[in-house]
Amino acid sequence: LGWTLRINSDFVNEEKAYELKTMLDIKHRVAEIVWGGLLLLMLGLTVKERIDNAIDVTSDVMGSISNTLSTKKKDKAKMKSG
């Protein structure tokens, strides 16, 4: 097997092999960048969704507190006048 590889290596065009290796390296980097961009986009959307949900929940809680406080004030006013 070693002898076969030595004989066949004479037929390898080193310039073409270098070009192929360089192109594969470039395509690999591009694939990494695209994949990283997709992961970053998904992470960003997930974080945005969590923030939006937190804002909605906070708004609902603040509305509930406001309604509770206004109801208590009305009840106190009725007790004083009643």
C-alpha positions, 0 to 999 in steps of 0.5 A: 500500500505504501508503495502504491501511494508513493507511485500515485503521488507523482500524479497529483497536481500540487497546484490543483491540490492546494487550490482545492484545499484553499477552497475547502477552507474558505467554504468551511469558514463561510459555513461557520459564519452562516451557522453562527449568524443563524444561531445568533439570530435565533438567540436574539429572537428568543431573548426578545420574546422573553423580554416581551413576555416579561414586559407583558406580565409586568404590565398585567401585574401593574394593572392589577395592583392599580385596580386593587388600590383604586378599589380599596380607596373607593371602599374606604371612601364609602365607609367614611361617607356611609 
